[in-house]
Amino acid sequence: MLDEKDRIILSRLRLDASESTSSLASELAIPRTTVQERIRRLVKTGIIKRFTIQQNFGKLGKPVTAFVLISFEPLQGISQKDAAEELARIEDIYEVHIISGDWDILVKARGSSIESIGELVMEKIRKVKGVGRTLTCASFLSVKEDI
């Protein structure tokens, strides 16, 4: 069970995983070693899965984000999960979700231009066994984006 101090630690680390334990300890008015132990426990119990970074994709030459809705075709001898896992291995695909509704898989992709996203869809995504129709939606602006 998480208490208020655990929730504050999680919240602060979600904003900046490099925040020092000393800084957290000072804010929470508890010893640094206690903060370290709480973080260790959150990792051990799987509440914190990993520590990571948030990239500036514009500076990395991939300022365009698009979401691709995919219709799964089960008659191609591959499971939906296997198709999703194959999609996840494609460079420039950052998220893959099996979803409910009219579409079966949702992919988040990044590229240098709309044209590069189109090439990704036509030359890589649509060639994955099990992928049927696709619908690509470009993102105009990301208001909130978590890793």
C-alpha positions in Angstrom: 0.0 0.0 0.0 1.3 3.5 -0.9 1.2 6.3 1.6 1.2 10.0 0.8 5.1 10.2 0.9 5.3 7.4 -1.6 2.8 9.2 -3.9 4.9 12.4 -3.7 8.1 10.5 -4.5 6.4 8.9 -7.5 5.0 12.2 -8.7 8.3 14.0 -8.5 10.3 11.1 -10.1 7.7 11.0 -12.9 8.4 14.7 -13.6 12.2 14.3 -13.3 13.7 10.8 -12.6 17.1 12.4 -12.0 15.9 14.4 -9.0 18.2 13.7 -6.1 17.2 11.7 -3.0 18.5 14.6 -1.0 16.1 17.0 -2.6 13.2 14.6 -2.1 14.2 14.1 1.5 14.3 17.8 2.1 10.9 18.3 0.7 9.4 15.4 2.6 11.2 16.2 5.8 12.5 12.6 6.1 16.1 11.2 6.0 17.7 10.7 2.6 18.2 7.0 3.4 14.5 6.6 4.0 13.8 8.1 0.6 16.3 5.7 -0.9 14.7 2.7 0.8 11.2 3.8 -0.3 12.4 4.1 -3.9 14.1 0.7 -3.6 10.8 -0.8 -2.3 8.8 0.8 -5.2 11.2 -0.7 -7.7 11.2 -4.1 -6.0 7.4 -4.3 -5.9 7.2 -3.3 -9.6 5.4 0.0 -9.0 8.4 1.7 -10.6 9.2 -0.4 -13.7 12.2 1.6 -14.8 13.9 5.0 -14.9 14.1 6.6 -18.3 14.4 9.9 -20.1 12.1 12.0 -22.2 13.6 12.9 -25.5 13.1 16.1 -27.5 12.1 14.5 -30.8 12.2 17.8 -32.7 15.9 18.1 -31.9 16.4 14.5 -32.9 15.0 15.2 -36.4 11.6 13.5 -35.8 9.2 16.4 -35.1 6.1 14.7 -36.6 4.0 12.4 -34.5 1.2 10.3 -36.0 -1.2 7.6 -34.7 -2.0 4.7 -37.0 -5.1 2.7 -36.5 -4.8 -0.9 -37.8 -7.4 -3.4 -38.7 -6.1 -6.9 -37.9 -6.6 -9.7 -40.5 -6.7 -13.0 -38.6 -6.6 -15.2 -41.7 -2.9 -14.6 -42.4 -1.7 -17.2 -39.9 -0.4 -14.9 -37.2 -2.0 -13.9 -33.9 -2.9 -10.3 -33.2 -0.4 -10.2 -30.3 2.4 -11.5 -32.6 1.5 -8.9 -35.2 1.6 -6.2 -32.5 5.0 -7.5 -31.3 6.4 -7.4 -34.8 5.1 -3.8 -35.3 6.8 -2.9 -32.0 10.2 -3.9 -33.5 9.9 -1.4 -36.3 12.2 1.7 -36.0 10.2 4.9 -35.5 7.3 3.1 -33.8 7.2 4.2 -30.2 4.0 2.6 -28.9 1.8 -0.3 -29.9 -1.6 -1.0 -28.2 -4.1 -3.7 -28.9 -7.4 -1.9 -28.5 -11.2 -2.5 -28.6 -13.6 -0.9 -31.0 -13.7 -0.7 -34.8 -9.9 -0.9 -35.0 -7.7 -3.6 -33.5 -4.2 -2.0 -33.0 -3.1 1.5 -32.3 0.5 2.6 -33.2 2.3 5.8 -32.2 5.0 6.7 -34.8 7.4 9.5 -35.2 9.2 10.8 -38.3 10.9 13.7 -39.9 7.9 14.6 -42.1 4.4 13.6 -43.1 6.1 11.9 -46.1 8.3 9.8 -43.9 5.3 8.7 -41.8 3.6 7.8 -45.1 6.6 5.8 -46.1 6.7 4.0 -42.7 3.0 3.1 -43.1 3.3 1.9 -46.7 6.7 0.3 -46.7 6.8 -1.2 -43.2 3.6 -1.3 -41.3 1.4 -2.6 -44.1 3.9 -5.3 -44.9 3.5 -6.9 -41.4 1.6 -10.1 -41.7 -1.9 -9.6 -40.2 -2.1 -5.9 -41.0 -5.2 -5.1 -43.0 -6.5 -1.6 -43.4 -4.8 1.4 -41.8 -5.9 4.9 -40.9 -3.2 7.5 -40.1 -3.9 10.6 -38.0 -1.2 13.2 -37.7 -0.8 15.1 -34.4 -0.9 18.9 -34.7 0.1 19.5 -31.1 0.9 17.4 -28.0 -0.6 19.0 -25.0 0.3 16.3 -22.6 2.6 13.4 -23.3 4.0 10.9 -20.7 6.6 8.3 -21.4 
